[in-house]
Amino acid sequence: MTPATFFGKLKAGAFYNWRTYKVLPSVCAAQAAIESGWGESTLTKNANNLFGMKGSYNGASVNMRTAEYTASGQLYYINANFRKYPNWNASVIDYAINLRKSGFYPVSAFATTNYATQIRLIGGVYATSPSYATDVIKMIQTYGLDKWDQEALAGGTGGTFDPSEISA
């Protein structure tokens, strides 16, 4: 899937997450692109899981091999259960709910309007890759996703997004 198509499918949901959970649209979109391989990863294709979220969603999961890093940066692999979603919208909303309500992420991350600050505050908890926050920042800068943040801060909606669709 092209970046333009991928981001177009995510934009309204990313803006919804900003309005509802204060997750910046640029951070949401960049993480989704990285975690899902532009929507082409096996996890995304088999489970509509855009963010590499582990666990289960309404009791549904898939077990897959995944790369992890130790605290010292050593790569290793494990099999883990990942959440299986009915559609992309459910994945987008559940991602933001996890960030805000799991208790793992600092509240200050959602009081900022600076994407670099937000991903630096959540990135070290979200992923084990030592370069994760830097990778997200590069994605935002490469695709100009900071413009989404400016648009959202100005009251833009990013398009139509119906959260009731997540139960489909």
DSSP file (Angstrom, degrees, kcal/mol; ACC not computed):
  #  RESIDUE AA STRUCTURE BP1 BP2  ACC     N-H-->O    O-->H-N    N-H-->O    O-->H-N    TCO  KAPPA ALPHA  PHI   PSI    X-CA   Y-CA   Z-CA
    1    1 A M              0   0    0      0, 0.0    39,-0.1     0, 0.0     0, 0.0   0.000 360.0 360.0 360.0 138.1    0.0    0.0    0.0
    2    2 A T     >  -     0   0    0      1,-0.1     4,-2.8     4,-0.0     5,-0.2  -0.371 360.0-116.1 -71.8 153.9    1.4    3.4   -0.8
    3    3 A P  H  > S+     0   0    0      0, 0.0     4,-3.0     0, 0.0     5,-0.3   0.900 116.1  53.8 -55.8 -40.6    2.1    5.9    2.0
    4    4 A A  H  > S+     0   0    0      1,-0.2     4,-2.1     2,-0.2     5,-0.1   0.928 111.9  43.5 -62.3 -44.5   -0.6    8.2    0.7
    5    5 A T  H  > S+     0   0    0      2,-0.2     4,-1.8     1,-0.2    -1,-0.2   0.931 115.3  49.4 -64.8 -45.9   -3.3    5.5    0.6
    6    6 A F  H  X S+     0   0    0     -4,-2.8     4,-1.1     1,-0.2     3,-0.4   0.956 114.0  43.6 -59.2 -53.0   -2.2    4.2    4.1
    7    7 A F  H  X S+     0   0    0     -4,-3.0     4,-1.8     1,-0.2     3,-0.4   0.862 109.6  58.3 -63.9 -34.6   -2.2    7.7    5.7
    8    8 A G  H  < S+     0   0    0     -4,-2.1     4,-0.4    -5,-0.3    -1,-0.2   0.871 105.3  50.1 -61.4 -36.5   -5.5    8.5    4.0
    9    9 A K  H  < S+     0   0    0     -4,-1.8     4,-0.3    -3,-0.4    -1,-0.2   0.752 117.9  40.0 -72.0 -23.5   -7.2    5.5    5.6
   10   10 A L  H  X S+     0   0    0     -4,-1.1     4,-2.7    -3,-0.4     5,-0.2   0.671  89.3  89.6 -97.5 -19.6   -5.9    6.5    9.1
   11   11 A K  H  X S+     0   0    0     -4,-1.8     4,-2.3     1,-0.2     5,-0.2   0.878  88.4  44.5 -55.7 -52.4   -6.3   10.3    9.1
   12   12 A A  H  > S+     0   0    0     -4,-0.4     4,-2.1   146,-0.3    -1,-0.2   0.896 116.2  48.1 -62.1 -39.8   -9.8   10.6   10.5
   13   13 A G  H  > S+     0   0    0     -4,-0.3     4,-2.3    -3,-0.2    -1,-0.2   0.884 109.6  52.8 -66.9 -38.8   -9.1    8.0   13.2
   14   14 A A  H  X S+     0   0    0     -4,-2.7     4,-1.4     2,-0.2    -2,-0.2   0.892 110.6  47.5 -63.6 -39.2   -5.9    9.7   14.1
   15   15 A F  H  X S+     0   0    0     -4,-2.3     4,-2.5    -5,-0.2    -2,-0.2   0.885 108.9  54.4 -69.1 -38.1   -7.7   13.0   14.5
   16   16 A Y  H  X S+     0   0    0     -4,-2.1     4,-2.6     1,-0.2     5,-0.3   0.919 105.8  53.2 -59.1 -43.4  -10.4   11.3   16.6
   17   17 A N  H  X>S+     0   0    0     -4,-2.3     4,-2.5     1,-0.2     6,-1.2   0.849 108.3  50.6 -62.8 -33.2   -7.7   10.0   18.9
   18   18 A W  H  X5S+     0   0    0     -4,-1.4     4,-1.4     4,-0.3    -2,-0.2   0.959 113.4  43.9 -66.7 -50.3   -6.4   13.5   19.3
   19   19 A R  H  <5S+     0   0    0     -4,-2.5    -2,-0.2     1,-0.2    -1,-0.2   0.877 126.8  30.9 -61.7 -37.7   -9.8   14.9   20.2
   20   20 A T  H  <5S+     0   0    0     -4,-2.6    -3,-0.2    -5,-0.2    -2,-0.2   0.849 138.3  13.5 -93.1 -38.4  -10.7   12.1   22.5
   21   21 A Y  H  <5S-     0   0    0     -4,-2.5    -3,-0.2    -5,-0.3    -2,-0.2   0.447  91.9-118.5-123.8  -3.4   -7.4   10.9   24.0
   22   22 A K     << +     0   0    0     -4,-1.4     2,-0.6    -5,-0.7    -4,-0.3   0.800  60.9 146.7  63.9  31.9   -4.8   13.6   23.2
   23   23 A V        -     0   0    0     -6,-1.2    -1,-0.3    -9,-0.1    -2,-0.2  -0.896  55.5-115.8 -92.8 120.4   -2.6   11.3   21.2
   24   24 A L     >  -     0   0    0     -2,-0.6     4,-2.4     1,-0.1     3,-0.3  -0.280  13.8-129.9 -60.0 137.6   -1.1   13.5   18.4
   25   25 A P  H  > S+     0   0    0      0, 0.0     4,-2.6     0, 0.0     5,-0.2   0.863 107.3  54.6 -56.7 -37.6   -2.3   12.5   14.9
   26   26 A S  H  > S+     0   0    0      2,-0.2     4,-2.5     1,-0.2     5,-0.2   0.908 109.2  46.8 -64.5 -40.7    1.3   12.4   13.7
   27   27 A V  H  > S+     0   0    0     -3,-0.3     4,-2.5     2,-0.2     5,-0.3   0.931 113.2  49.0 -66.4 -46.0    2.4   10.0   16.4
   28   28 A C  H  X S+     0   0    0     -4,-2.4     4,-2.2     1,-0.2    -2,-0.2   0.942 115.3  43.5 -57.7 -50.3   -0.6    7.7   15.8
   29   29 A A  H  X S+     0   0    0     -4,-2.6     4,-2.3     2,-0.2    -2,-0.2   0.903 114.5  48.4 -66.8 -42.7    0.0    7.6   12.0
   30   30 A A  H  X S+     0   0    0     -4,-2.5     4,-2.3    -5,-0.2     5,-0.2   0.916 112.2  48.8 -66.4 -42.6    3.7    7.2   12.2
   31   31 A Q  H  X S+     0   0    0     -4,-2.5     4,-3.1    -5,-0.2     5,-0.3   0.924 111.3  50.6 -62.3 -42.7    3.5    4.4   14.7
   32   32 A A  H  X S+     0   0    0     -4,-2.2     4,-2.2    -5,-0.3     7,-0.4   0.913 110.2  49.7 -61.6 -42.6    0.9    2.6   12.6
   33   33 A A  H  X>S+     0   0    0     -4,-2.3     5,-1.7     2,-0.2     4,-0.8   0.923 116.7  41.4 -62.5 -44.5    3.0    2.9    9.5
   34   34 A I  H ><5S+     0   0    0     -4,-2.3     3,-0.5     1,-0.2    -2,-0.2   0.951 118.1  44.6 -68.2 -50.0    6.1    1.5   11.3
   35   35 A E  H 3<5S+     0   0    0     -4,-3.1    -2,-0.2     1,-0.2    -1,-0.2   0.818 121.9  37.2 -67.7 -31.9    4.3   -1.2   13.2
   36   36 A S  H 3X>S-     0   0    0     -4,-2.2     5,-2.5    -5,-0.3     4,-0.7   0.461 102.5-121.4-101.5  -1.8    2.2   -2.4   10.3
   37   37 A G  T X<5S-     0   0    0     -4,-0.8     3,-1.1    -3,-0.5    -3,-0.2   0.954  82.1 -45.6  58.4  48.4    4.7   -2.1    7.5
   38   38 A W  T 34<S-     0   0    0     -5,-1.7    -1,-0.2    -6,-0.3    -5,-0.1   0.822 109.5 -56.3  62.5  32.7    2.3    0.3    5.7
   39   39 A G  T 345S+     0   0    0     -7,-0.4    -1,-0.3    -6,-0.2    -2,-0.2   0.558 123.7 101.4  80.7   7.3   -0.6   -2.1    6.4
   40   40 A E  T <<5 +     0   0    0     -3,-1.1    -3,-0.2    -4,-0.7    -2,-0.1   0.451  45.6 115.8-105.8  -2.6    1.1   -5.0    4.7
   41   41 A S  S  ><S-     0   0    0     -5,-2.5     4,-2.7     1,-0.1     5,-0.2  -0.257  74.8-118.5 -66.6 157.0    2.4   -7.0    7.7
   42   42 A T  H  > S+     0   0    0      1,-0.2     4,-2.9     2,-0.2     5,-0.3   0.898 115.9  54.5 -60.3 -40.6    1.1  -10.4    8.4
   43   43 A L  H  > S+     0   0    0      2,-0.2     4,-2.1     1,-0.2     6,-1.0   0.911 110.7  44.8 -61.6 -42.7   -0.2   -9.3   11.7
   44   44 A T  H  > S+     0   0    0      4,-0.2     4,-1.9     3,-0.2    -2,-0.2   0.922 115.9  46.4 -68.2 -43.2   -2.2   -6.4   10.1
   45   45 A K  H  < S+     0   0    0     -4,-2.7    -2,-0.2     1,-0.2    -1,-0.2   0.886 121.9  36.0 -67.0 -38.0   -3.5   -8.6    7.3
   46   46 A N  H  < S+     0   0    0     -4,-2.9    -2,-0.2    -5,-0.2    -1,-0.2   0.737 136.8  16.0 -87.1 -23.8   -4.5  -11.5    9.7
   47   47 A A  H  < S-     0   0    0     -4,-2.1    38,-3.2    -5,-0.3    -3,-0.2   0.320  90.0-120.3-136.2   8.1   -5.7   -9.5   12.7
   48   48 A N     <  +     0   0    0     -4,-1.9     2,-0.9     1,-0.2    43,-0.2   0.782  61.3 152.4  53.1  27.0   -6.2   -5.8   11.6
   49   49 A N        +     0   0    0     -6,-1.0     3,-0.3     1,-0.2    -1,-0.2  -0.791  18.0 171.0 -94.9 103.9   -3.6   -5.0   14.2
   50   50 A L  S    S+     0   0    0     -2,-0.9   -14,-0.3     1,-0.2    -1,-0.2   0.643  72.9  44.1 -85.3 -17.1   -1.9   -1.8   13.1
   51   51 A F  S    S-     0   0    0    -16,-0.1    -1,-0.2   -15,-0.1   -15,-0.1   0.276 104.4-111.5-119.1  10.0    0.1   -1.1   16.2
   52   52 A G        +     0   0    0     -3,-0.3     2,-0.4     1,-0.2    -2,-0.1   0.831  51.6 178.4  64.3  31.3    1.7   -4.5   17.2
   53   53 A M        -     0   0    0     30,-0.1    30,-2.5    29,-0.1    -1,-0.2  -0.540  15.9-146.3 -75.1 123.8   -0.5   -4.5   20.3
   54   54 A K  B     +A   82   0A   0     -2,-0.4     2,-0.3    28,-0.3    28,-0.3  -0.438  58.0  40.1 -85.0 162.1    0.0   -7.7   22.3
   55   55 A G  S    S-     0   0    0     26,-2.4     2,-0.3     7,-0.1     7,-0.3  -0.800  93.8 -56.5 106.4-145.7   -2.7   -9.5   24.3
   56   56 A S        -     0   0    0     -2,-0.3     2,-0.5    27,-0.2     5,-0.2  -0.955  30.7-142.9-137.2 157.9   -6.3  -10.0   23.2
   57   57 A Y  B >  S-C   60   0B   0      3,-2.5     3,-2.2    -2,-0.3    27,-0.2  -0.976  88.6 -20.8-123.1 115.8   -9.2   -7.8   22.1
   58   58 A N  T 3  S-     0   0    0     -2,-0.5    -1,-0.1     1,-0.3     3,-0.1   0.868 129.9 -52.4  49.5  38.6  -12.6   -8.9   23.2
   59   59 A G  T 3  S+     0   0    0      1,-0.2     2,-0.4     0, 0.0    -1,-0.3   0.390 113.5 120.9  84.2  -2.8  -11.1  -12.4   23.7
   60   60 A A  B <   +C   57   0B   0     -3,-2.2    -3,-2.5    24,-0.2    24,-1.7  -0.796  29.6 146.4-101.1 135.2   -9.6  -12.6   20.2
   61   61 A S  E     -B   83   0A   0     -2,-0.4     2,-0.3    22,-0.3    22,-0.2  -0.972  32.7-143.4-154.1 166.2   -5.9  -13.0   19.5
   62   62 A V  E     -B   82   0A   0     20,-2.1    20,-3.2    -2,-0.3     2,-0.5  -0.981  20.9-130.8-131.3 146.2   -3.3  -14.5   17.1
   63   63 A N  E     +B   81   0A   0     -2,-0.3     2,-0.3    18,-0.2    18,-0.2  -0.864  37.8 160.4-101.6 127.3    0.0  -16.0   18.1
   64   64 A M  E     -B   80   0A   0     16,-2.7    16,-2.8    -2,-0.5     2,-0.3  -0.959  42.6-102.5-143.6 158.4    3.0  -14.9   16.1
   65   65 A R  E     -B   79   0A   0     -2,-0.3     2,-0.3    14,-0.2    14,-0.3  -0.610  44.3-177.8 -78.3 140.2    6.8  -14.7   16.2
   66   66 A T  E     -B   78   0A   0     12,-3.1    12,-2.2    -2,-0.3     2,-0.4  -0.993  26.7-119.5-144.0 149.4    8.1  -11.2   17.1
   67   67 A A  E     +B   77   0A   0     -2,-0.3     2,-0.3    10,-0.2    10,-0.2  -0.700  34.9 175.1 -86.5 137.6   11.4   -9.5   17.5
   68   68 A E  E     -B   76   0A   0      8,-3.1     8,-2.5    -2,-0.4     2,-0.4  -0.877  19.6-136.7-133.9 167.0   12.2   -7.9   20.9
   69   69 A Y  E     -B   75   0A   0     -2,-0.3     6,-0.2     6,-0.2     2,-0.1  -0.976  13.8-129.5-127.8 142.8   15.3   -6.2   22.4
   70   70 A T    >   -     0   0    0      4,-2.3     3,-2.0    -2,-0.4     6,-0.0  -0.317  41.4 -96.0 -75.9 171.2   16.9   -6.6   25.8
   71   71 A A  T 3  S+     0   0    0      1,-0.3    -1,-0.1     2,-0.1    -2,-0.0   0.787 128.6  54.1 -59.6 -27.3   17.6   -3.5   27.9
   72   72 A S  T 3  S-     0   0    0      2,-0.1    -1,-0.3     1,-0.0    -2,-0.0   0.423 125.2-102.4 -88.9   2.2   21.1   -3.6   26.5
   73   73 A G    <   +     0   0    0     -3,-2.0     2,-0.4     1,-0.3    -2,-0.1   0.583  68.9 150.2  92.8  11.1   19.9   -3.7   22.9
   74   74 A Q        -     0   0    0      1,-0.0    -4,-2.3     0, 0.0    -1,-0.3  -0.660  42.2-130.9 -81.1 127.7   20.4   -7.4   22.1
   75   75 A L  E     + B   0  69A   0     -2,-0.4     2,-0.3    -6,-0.2    -6,-0.2  -0.562  36.4 157.9 -79.1 137.9   17.8   -8.7   19.6
   76   76 A Y  E     - B   0  68A   0     -8,-2.5    -8,-3.1    -2,-0.2     2,-0.4  -0.950  29.8-124.8-150.1 169.3   15.9  -11.9   20.3
   77   77 A Y  E     + B   0  67A   0     -2,-0.3     2,-0.3   -10,-0.2   -10,-0.2  -0.917  24.6 170.3-123.6 146.1   12.7  -13.5   19.2
   78   78 A I  E     - B   0  66A   0    -12,-2.2   -12,-3.1    -2,-0.4     2,-0.5  -0.934  33.9-116.5-139.8 164.3    9.6  -14.8   21.0
   79   79 A N  E     + B   0  65A   0     -2,-0.3     2,-0.3   -14,-0.3   -14,-0.2  -0.903  43.5 171.2 -98.9 137.2    6.2  -16.1   20.2
   80   80 A A  E     - B   0  64A   0    -16,-2.8   -16,-2.7    -2,-0.5     2,-0.4  -0.975  36.2-109.3-144.5 155.5    3.4  -13.8   21.6
   81   81 A N  E     - B   0  63A   0     -2,-0.3   -26,-2.4   -18,-0.2     2,-0.4  -0.730  34.8-164.4 -84.0 134.3   -0.3  -13.3   21.4
   82   82 A F  E     -AB  54  62A   0    -20,-3.2   -20,-2.1    -2,-0.4   -28,-0.3  -0.919  28.1 -96.5-119.9 147.5   -1.4  -10.2   19.6
   83   83 A R  E     - B   0  61A   0    -30,-2.5     2,-0.5    -2,-0.4   -22,-0.3  -0.336  31.6-147.7 -63.0 137.4   -4.8   -8.6   19.7
   84   84 A K        -     0   0    0    -24,-1.7   -24,-0.2   -27,-0.2   -27,-0.2  -0.949  16.6-163.9-110.6 122.2   -7.1   -9.4   16.8
   85   85 A Y        -     0   0    0    -38,-3.2     3,-0.1    -2,-0.5   -36,-0.1  -0.717  27.4-132.0-106.7 153.3   -9.4   -6.7   15.7
   86   86 A P  S    S-     0   0    0      0, 0.0     2,-0.3     0, 0.0   -38,-0.1   0.761  88.6 -14.0 -71.7 -23.4  -12.6   -6.7   13.6
   87   87 A N  S  > S-     0   0    0    -40,-0.2     4,-1.3    79,-0.1     3,-0.2  -0.964  76.5 -89.0-166.0 173.7  -11.3   -3.8   11.6
   88   88 A W  H  > S+     0   0    0     -2,-0.3     4,-2.5     1,-0.2     5,-0.2   0.867 117.8  61.3 -65.0 -37.4   -8.7   -1.0   11.4
   89   89 A N  H  > S+     0   0    0      1,-0.2     4,-2.3     2,-0.2     5,-0.2   0.901 102.8  50.9 -58.7 -40.9  -10.9    1.5   13.3
   90   90 A A  H  > S+     0   0    0     -3,-0.2     4,-2.5     1,-0.2    -1,-0.2   0.897 110.2  50.2 -63.0 -39.6  -11.0   -0.8   16.4
   91   91 A S  H  X S+     0   0    0     -4,-1.3     4,-2.0   -43,-0.2    -2,-0.2   0.915 109.6  50.8 -63.6 -43.6   -7.2   -1.0   16.3
   92   92 A V  H  X S+     0   0    0     -4,-2.5     4,-1.4     2,-0.2    -2,-0.2   0.921 115.2  41.3 -62.0 -46.5   -6.8    2.8   16.0
   93   93 A I  H  X S+     0   0    0     -4,-2.3     4,-2.5     1,-0.2     5,-0.2   0.920 112.9  52.8 -70.6 -42.9   -9.1    3.4   19.0
   94   94 A D  H  X S+     0   0    0     -4,-2.5     4,-2.6    -5,-0.2    -1,-0.2   0.867 104.6  57.8 -62.6 -35.3   -7.8    0.6   21.2
   95   95 A Y  H  X S+     0   0    0     -4,-2.0     4,-2.2    -5,-0.2    -1,-0.2   0.942 110.1  42.6 -56.6 -49.9   -4.2    1.9   20.6
   96   96 A A  H  X S+     0   0    0     -4,-1.4     4,-2.3     2,-0.2     5,-0.2   0.893 112.2  53.3 -68.4 -39.2   -5.2    5.3   22.1
   97   97 A I  H  X S+     0   0    0     -4,-2.5     4,-3.0     1,-0.2     5,-0.3   0.924 109.1  50.5 -60.0 -43.4   -7.2    3.7   24.9
   98   98 A N  H  X S+     0   0    0     -4,-2.6     4,-1.8     1,-0.2     6,-0.3   0.931 110.0  49.7 -59.5 -46.4   -4.1    1.6   25.8
   99   99 A L  H  < S+     0   0    0     -4,-2.2     6,-0.4     1,-0.2     4,-0.2   0.898 120.9  34.7 -59.9 -40.5   -1.8    4.7   25.9
  100  100 A R  H  < S+     0   0    0     -4,-2.3    -2,-0.2    -5,-0.1    -1,-0.2   0.812 127.9  30.0 -86.6 -31.6   -4.2    6.6   28.1
  101  101 A K  H  < S+     0   0    0     -4,-3.0    -3,-0.2    -5,-0.2    -2,-0.2   0.517  95.0  80.7-114.0  -5.4   -5.7    4.0   30.4
  102  102 A S  S  < S-     0   0    0     -4,-1.8    -1,-0.1    -5,-0.3    -3,-0.1   0.763  87.6-131.9 -74.4 -22.6   -3.1    1.2   30.9
  103  103 A G  S    S+     0   0    0     -4,-0.2    -1,-0.1    -5,-0.2     4,-0.1   0.428  82.3 102.3  85.6  -1.0   -1.2    3.2   33.5
  104  104 A F        +     0   0    0     -6,-0.3    -5,-0.1     2,-0.1    -4,-0.1   0.685  67.8  67.4 -86.4 -19.5    2.1    2.5   31.7
  105  105 A Y  S    S-     0   0    0     -6,-0.4    -2,-0.1    20,-0.1    17,-0.1  -0.824  89.3-106.1-111.3 141.2    2.6    5.9   30.1
  106  106 A P    >   -     0   0    0      0, 0.0     3,-1.7     0, 0.0     4,-0.3  -0.380  19.8-134.3 -66.3 137.3    3.2    9.2   31.8
  107  107 A V  G >  S+     0   0    0      1,-0.3     3,-2.0     2,-0.2     4,-0.1   0.831 103.2  69.1 -57.5 -33.7    0.2   11.6   31.9
  108  108 A S  G >  S+     0   0    0      1,-0.3     3,-1.4     2,-0.2     4,-0.3   0.746  84.2  71.1 -60.5 -22.9    2.6   14.4   30.8
  109  109 A A  G <  S+     0   0    0     -3,-1.7     3,-0.4     1,-0.3    -1,-0.3   0.776 100.1  46.6 -63.2 -24.3    2.9   12.7   27.4
  110  110 A F  G <  S+     0   0    0     -3,-2.0    -1,-0.3    -4,-0.3    -2,-0.2   0.251 101.0  65.3-105.7  11.5   -0.7   13.7   26.6
  111  111 A A  S <  S+     0   0    0     -3,-1.4     2,-0.3    -4,-0.1    -1,-0.2   0.379  89.0  85.8-106.5  -1.1   -0.4   17.3   27.8
  112  112 A T        -     0   0    0     -3,-0.4   -88,-0.1    -4,-0.3    -3,-0.0  -0.687  56.2-162.3-102.1 154.0    2.1   18.2   25.0
  113  113 A T        +     0   0    0     -2,-0.3     2,-0.6   -89,-0.0    -1,-0.1   0.148  67.7  99.3-112.6  15.4    1.4   19.3   21.5
  114  114 A N     >  -     0   0    0      1,-0.1     4,-2.5   -90,-0.0     5,-0.2  -0.913  61.8-154.7-106.5 117.7    5.0   18.5   20.4
  115  115 A Y  H  > S+     0   0    0     -2,-0.6     4,-2.7     1,-0.2     5,-0.3   0.872  93.2  53.4 -61.7 -38.7    5.3   15.1   18.6
  116  116 A A  H  > S+     0   0    0      1,-0.2     4,-1.9     2,-0.2    -1,-0.2   0.914 111.3  46.4 -64.5 -41.3    8.9   14.6   19.5
  117  117 A T  H  > S+     0   0    0      2,-0.2     4,-1.9     1,-0.2    -2,-0.2   0.935 112.9  50.4 -64.1 -45.5    8.2   15.1   23.2
  118  118 A Q  H  X S+     0   0    0     -4,-2.5     4,-1.7     1,-0.2     5,-0.2   0.937 113.3  43.0 -61.5 -48.0    5.2   12.8   23.1
  119  119 A I  H  X S+     0   0    0     -4,-2.7     4,-3.2     1,-0.2     5,-0.2   0.849 111.4  54.9 -71.7 -30.9    6.9    9.9   21.4
  120  120 A R  H  X S+     0   0    0     -4,-1.9     4,-0.6    -5,-0.3    -1,-0.2   0.873 110.0  48.2 -66.1 -34.0   10.0   10.2   23.6
  121  121 A L  H  < S+     0   0    0     -4,-1.9    -2,-0.2    -5,-0.2    -1,-0.2   0.829 126.3  25.9 -74.8 -31.6    7.8   10.0   26.6
  122  122 A I  H >X S+     0   0    0     -4,-1.7     4,-2.6    -5,-0.2     3,-1.0   0.730 104.6  77.6-102.5 -24.7    5.9    6.9   25.4
  123  123 A G  H 3X S+     0   0    0     -4,-3.2     4,-2.3     1,-0.3    -3,-0.1   0.840  89.2  54.9 -59.1 -40.6    8.3    5.2   23.0
  124  124 A G  H 3< S+     0   0    0     -4,-0.6    -1,-0.3    -5,-0.2    -2,-0.1   0.751 117.0  38.0 -67.8 -23.5   10.6    3.6   25.6
  125  125 A V  H <4 S+     0   0    0     -3,-1.0    -2,-0.2    -4,-0.1    -1,-0.2   0.825 114.9  54.0 -89.4 -39.1    7.6    1.9   27.2
  126  126 A Y  H  < S+     0   0    0     -4,-2.6     2,-0.3     1,-0.1    -2,-0.2   0.882 117.7  20.5 -65.8 -41.4    5.7    1.1   23.9
  127  127 A A     <  -     0   0    0     -4,-2.3     6,-0.1    -5,-0.2    -1,-0.1  -0.921  58.7-141.9-133.5 154.0    8.6   -0.7   22.1
  128  128 A T        +     0   0    0     -2,-0.3   -55,-0.1   -61,-0.2   -60,-0.1   0.612  69.3 110.2 -89.4 -12.6   11.7   -2.5   23.1
  129  129 A S    >   -     0   0    0      1,-0.2     3,-1.5   -62,-0.1     4,-0.3  -0.450  66.3-142.3 -64.3 128.6   13.7   -1.2   20.1
  130  130 A P  T 3  S+     0   0    0      0, 0.0     4,-0.2     0, 0.0    -1,-0.2   0.715 101.0  46.2 -66.4 -18.2   16.3    1.3   21.3
  131  131 A S  T 3> S+     0   0    0      1,-0.1     4,-2.7     2,-0.1     5,-0.2   0.259  79.6 111.4-103.8  12.2   15.8    3.5   18.2
  132  132 A Y  H <> S+     0   0    0     -3,-1.5     4,-2.4     1,-0.2     5,-0.2   0.917  77.6  44.5 -57.6 -52.6   12.0    3.4   18.3
  133  133 A A  H  > S+     0   0    0     -4,-0.3     4,-2.5     1,-0.2    -1,-0.2   0.911 115.3  49.6 -60.0 -42.4   11.3    7.1   19.2
  134  134 A T  H  > S+     0   0    0      1,-0.2     4,-2.4     2,-0.2    -1,-0.2   0.897 109.7  51.7 -62.4 -40.8   13.9    8.3   16.7
  135  135 A D  H  X S+     0   0    0     -4,-2.7     4,-2.0     2,-0.2    -2,-0.2   0.900 110.5  48.0 -63.4 -41.2   12.3    6.1   14.0
  136  136 A V  H  X S+     0   0    0     -4,-2.4     4,-2.4     2,-0.2    -2,-0.2   0.922 111.3  50.5 -65.6 -44.0    8.8    7.5   14.7
  137  137 A I  H  X S+     0   0    0     -4,-2.5     4,-2.5     1,-0.2    -2,-0.2   0.916 110.0  50.3 -60.2 -43.7   10.2   11.1   14.6
  138  138 A K  H  X S+     0   0    0     -4,-2.4     4,-3.0     1,-0.2    -1,-0.2   0.897 109.4  51.4 -62.1 -40.3   11.9   10.4   11.3
  139  139 A M  H  X S+     0   0    0     -4,-2.0     4,-2.0     2,-0.2     6,-0.3   0.929 110.4  48.7 -61.6 -45.6    8.7    9.0    9.9
  140  140 A I  H  X>S+     0   0    0     -4,-2.4     5,-2.0     1,-0.2     4,-0.6   0.927 115.8  43.7 -59.9 -46.0    6.8   12.1   11.0
  141  141 A Q  H ><5S+     0   0    0     -4,-2.5     3,-0.7     1,-0.2    -2,-0.2   0.901 111.0  53.7 -69.1 -41.1    9.4   14.4    9.4
  142  142 A T  H 3<5S+     0   0    0     -4,-3.0    -1,-0.2     1,-0.2    -2,-0.2   0.885 119.5  33.2 -60.8 -40.3    9.8   12.4    6.2
  143  143 A Y  H 3<5S-     0   0    0     -4,-2.0    -1,-0.2    -5,-0.2    -2,-0.2   0.316 106.3-119.7-103.7   8.1    6.0   12.5    5.5
  144  144 A G  T X<5 +     0   0    0     -3,-0.7     3,-1.8    -4,-0.6     4,-0.3   0.821  56.3 154.8  62.7  32.0    5.3   15.9    6.9
  145  145 A L  T >>< +     0   0    0     -5,-2.0     3,-1.1    -6,-0.3     4,-1.0   0.651  56.7  79.8 -69.9 -13.6    2.8   14.5    9.5
  146  146 A D  H 3> S+     0   0    0     -6,-0.5     4,-2.0     1,-0.3    -1,-0.3   0.757  81.8  67.9 -62.2 -22.1    3.4   17.4   11.8
  147  147 A K  H <> S+     0   0    0     -3,-1.8     4,-2.4     1,-0.2    -1,-0.3   0.846  93.9  56.9 -64.5 -32.5    1.0   19.3    9.5
  148  148 A W  H <> S+     0   0    0     -3,-1.1     4,-2.8    -4,-0.3    -1,-0.2   0.909 105.0  51.1 -63.2 -40.7   -1.7   16.9   10.8
  149  149 A D  H  X S+     0   0    0     -4,-1.0     4,-2.8     2,-0.2    -2,-0.2   0.929 110.1  48.7 -62.3 -44.8   -1.0   18.1   14.3
  150  150 A Q  H  X S+     0   0    0     -4,-2.0     4,-1.3     1,-0.2    -1,-0.2   0.916 112.9  48.2 -60.9 -43.4   -1.3   21.7   13.3
  151  151 A E  H  <>S+     0   0    0     -4,-2.4     5,-2.7     2,-0.2    -2,-0.2   0.911 113.1  47.6 -63.3 -43.6   -4.6   21.0   11.5
  152  152 A A  H ><5S+     0   0    0     -4,-2.8     3,-1.8     1,-0.2    -2,-0.2   0.905 109.3  52.9 -65.7 -41.7   -5.9   19.1   14.6
  153  153 A L  H 3<5S+     0   0    0     -4,-2.8    -1,-0.2     1,-0.3    -2,-0.2   0.787 105.4  56.1 -64.5 -26.5   -4.8   21.9   17.0
  154  154 A A  T 3<5S-     0   0    0     -4,-1.3    -1,-0.3    -5,-0.2    -2,-0.2   0.408 130.4 -95.7 -84.5   1.8   -6.7   24.3   14.8
  155  155 A G  T < 5S+     0   0    0     -3,-1.8    -3,-0.2     1,-0.3    -2,-0.1   0.498  71.6 153.3 100.1   4.5   -9.9   22.2   15.2
  156  156 A G      < -     0   0    0     -5,-2.7    -1,-0.3    -6,-0.2    -2,-0.0  -0.307  35.5-153.8 -67.1 152.0   -9.7   20.1   12.1
  157  157 A T        -     0   0    0   -138,-0.0  -142,-0.2  -141,-0.0  -141,-0.2   0.615  24.4-133.0-102.1 -16.3  -11.4   16.7   12.1
  158  158 A G        -     0   0    0   -143,-0.1  -146,-0.3  -144,-0.1     2,-0.2   0.512  65.7 -59.5  75.9   2.7   -9.3   14.9    9.5
  159  159 A G  S    S-     0   0    0   -147,-0.1     2,-0.4  -148,-0.1     0, 0.0  -0.734  87.7 -28.9 119.6-170.9  -12.5   13.6    7.9
  160  160 A T        +     0   0    0     -2,-0.2     2,-0.4     2,-0.0  -148,-0.2  -0.695  55.5 171.2 -87.9 130.8  -15.4   11.5    9.0
  161  161 A F        -     0   0    0     -2,-0.4     3,-0.1  -149,-0.1    -2,-0.1  -0.966  15.1-165.2-141.2 122.6  -14.8    8.9   11.6
  162  162 A D    >   -     0   0    0     -2,-0.4     3,-2.1     1,-0.1     4,-0.2  -0.891   4.0-166.5-111.3 103.9  -17.6    6.9   13.3
  163  163 A P  G >  S+     0   0    0      0, 0.0     3,-1.5     0, 0.0     4,-0.2   0.699  83.7  73.0 -63.9 -16.9  -16.3    5.1   16.4
  164  164 A S  G >  S+     0   0    0      1,-0.3     3,-1.1     2,-0.1     4,-0.1   0.702  81.5  74.4 -68.9 -16.2  -19.4    3.0   16.5
  165  165 A E  G X  S+     0   0    0     -3,-2.1     3,-1.8     1,-0.2    -1,-0.3   0.633  72.7  83.9 -69.1 -12.6  -18.0    1.1   13.5
  166  166 A I  G <  S+     0   0    0     -3,-1.5    -1,-0.2     1,-0.3   -79,-0.1   0.734  82.5  58.9 -68.1 -19.6  -15.5   -0.7   15.8
  167  167 A S  G <         0   0    0     -3,-1.1    -1,-0.3     1,-0.2    -2,-0.1   0.511 360.0 360.0 -85.3  -2.4  -18.0   -3.3   16.7
  168  168 A A    <         0   0    0     -3,-1.8    -1,-0.2    -4,-0.1    -2,-0.1   0.493 360.0 360.0 -66.0 360.0  -18.4   -4.4   13.1
